[in-house]
């Protein structure tokens, strides 16, 4: 038994089951109050049947308890557990013979915030990232440039709504700037959709990101 509650369940496969045959393997992280099935539905809408998805499940359907804009200590210890779970899951994917060059990180809402925080903290380069309505954690904007980290052109999509009730546009902009500062090739999509969901335009942009990665068409155009 693990002391990390987010590691008590297995990664759920969706799409192509043979990871060795999939051009892309997508680690797809759900949001607060959701289950892995939400990301499976997003995958179905992206409609790339050759893609493999691996879906983690948060303990109690939440990766951390408070708003992502609260001080980090307000979200501990579950935030630390969540970041450790991401790192462990990605190591397990690598152990199955999937290199970082074929691994894409995708998250929605709380899942996107968690992945943004993980990527900016670690500076690890993957095939790409789709951060759908999210930004890095904490009450203040900050620079992530210390430590010599570089994403070396990693294609990143950030997508959000200008009036989203949970994720302020200013934080999405700050997160975009942080990825650019660390050398990622970033596309920011902002619409006026009043709902907190993954709309058809975001699905289309995510599909184009996956196509870009698969075809090797980098740099991802901004």
Secondary structure, DSSP 8 states (H G I E B T S, - for coil): --S-GGGSS--EEEE-S-GGG-S-EEEEE--TT--HHHHHHHHHHHT-TT-EEEE---GGG-SSSS-TTS-GGGGTTHHHHHHHHHHHHHHHHHHTT--GGGEEEEEETHHHHHHHHHHHHH----SEEEEES----SSS-----TT----TT-EEEEEEETT-SSS-HHHHHHHHHHHHHTT-EEEEEEE---SSS--HHHHHHHHHHHHHHHHT--S---
